[in-house]
Amino acid sequence: MPYNPEIHHRRSIRLKGYDYSQAGWYFITICTRNYLQLFGKIENRAMIANDAGRMVEQQWLGLVERFENMQTA
């Protein structure tokens, strides 16, 4: 179903007036349905990635090759 502003009342969570193209730290949170651990598990406060988690990590680290002004931490 395409986006219809009459039906879908989405509210932006972006800070008004903030320039998101400027340098800074940005945090990304991925939520899964029913909090399923789709990307691995946490053991001793460390992330143990499964195949899907390693794929996501590979894509994340590859972003610096696609976007010249980006760095990953």
C-alpha positions in Angstrom: 0.0 0.0 0.0 1.5 3.3 -1.0 1.9 6.1 1.5 -1.2 8.2 1.9 -1.0 11.2 4.3 -4.7 11.0 4.9 -4.4 7.5 6.3 -0.9 7.3 7.6 -0.2 9.9 10.2 3.6 9.7 10.5 5.4 12.1 12.7 9.0 12.9 12.1 11.4 12.2 15.0 14.0 14.5 13.5 15.1 17.6 15.3 13.6 20.6 13.6 16.3 22.9 12.2 19.1 20.4 12.7 21.4 19.8 9.7 21.8 16.1 9.6 24.5 16.3 6.9 27.0 17.9 9.3 29.7 15.8 11.0 28.6 14.1 14.2 27.8 10.8 15.9 24.7 9.0 14.9 23.3 6.0 16.7 21.2 3.4 14.9 18.8 1.1 16.8 17.3 -1.9 15.0 14.2 -3.3 16.6 12.9 -6.7 15.7 9.4 -8.1 16.0 8.8 -9.7 19.4 12.4 -8.8 20.3 13.7 -11.8 18.5 17.5 -12.1 18.5 17.9 -12.3 14.7 21.5 -11.2 14.5 23.1 -13.3 17.2 23.2 -13.3 21.0 24.8 -11.5 23.9 27.2 -13.5 26.1 29.3 -11.9 28.9 28.3 -8.5 27.7 29.6 -9.1 24.2 27.8 -9.6 20.9 28.2 -13.0 19.3 27.0 -12.5 15.8 25.4 -15.3 13.8 25.4 -15.5 9.9 22.8 -12.7 9.7 24.7 -10.6 12.2 27.9 -11.0 10.3 26.2 -10.0 7.1 24.8 -6.8 8.7 28.3 -6.0 10.1 29.9 -6.5 6.7 27.3 -4.1 5.1 27.8 -1.6 7.9 31.6 -1.6 7.5 31.2 -1.4 3.7 29.4 2.0 4.0 32.7 3.9 4.3 33.6 2.6 0.7 30.3 3.9 -0.7 30.1 7.3 1.1 33.3 9.3 1.2 32.3 11.5 4.2 31.5 8.6 6.5 33.4 6.8 9.1 32.3 3.9 11.3 33.2 3.3 14.9 
